[in-house]
Amino acid sequence: MFIARLIFNEAAEAKLAARGIALTDVYDVYAAGAYFPRNPHPRVPGSRMMIGPDRGGRCLTIVLQPDADDEAVWHVMTGWPSTERQRDDWRRHA
């Protein structure tokens, strides 16, 4: 999946920070060849999860919502350290 730009609002930044995830970690996950499954519990149609490792090797799951006007722009909503199942899914698709 091609992402030209990630947008972070204040709420998303606070959620990520509360879980020890820096904005640079989110970019690292994308750069590392993330896996983009559909979000199983979307609040917005087309929502995706981005799963992959950050630069330090920690596997993260980031929730993305599509921009209404540009398919290459995604809004970061939240994120967390990946569950074991999410890590296994990423390994299978990496």
ZICOR-V77335 format. One record per residue. PHI is phi in whole degrees, -180 to 180 (* if undefined). OMEGA is omega in whole degrees, 0 to 359 (none if undefined). Layout:
# ZICOR-V77335
PHI	OMEGA
PHI	OMEGA
This chain:
# ZICOR-V77335
*	180
-92	175
-124	178
-84	184
-156	172
-108	180
-114	179
-116	172
-96	184
-61	180
-63	179
-65	179
-60	180
-67	179
-63	179
-64	181
-61	179
-63	179
-104	177
73	181
-111	177
-86	178
-60	178
-63	177
-63	179
-63	178
-65	178
-61	180
-60	179
-63	183
-67	184
-83	180
88	183
-64	173
-102	187
-122	177
-73	174
-64	177
-72	182
-71	180
-131	186
-74	170
-94	180
-130	177
-56	179
88	179
-60	180
-130	169
-108	175
-116	185
-119	177
172	183
-86	170
-86	183
-61	180
-85	178
93	178
-78	181
-84	183
-123	173
-117	182
-119	178
-93	181
-120	173
-119	182
-70	174
-77	183
-68	186
-109	186
-144	184
-68	179
-96	179
-111	181
-129	179
-100	176
-79	183
-105	181
-168	177
-169	180
-161	172
-62	184
-60	173
-74	178
-59	179
-64	179
-65	177
-62	179
-63	177
-60	180
-62	180
-59	180
-65	184
-104	182
-74	none
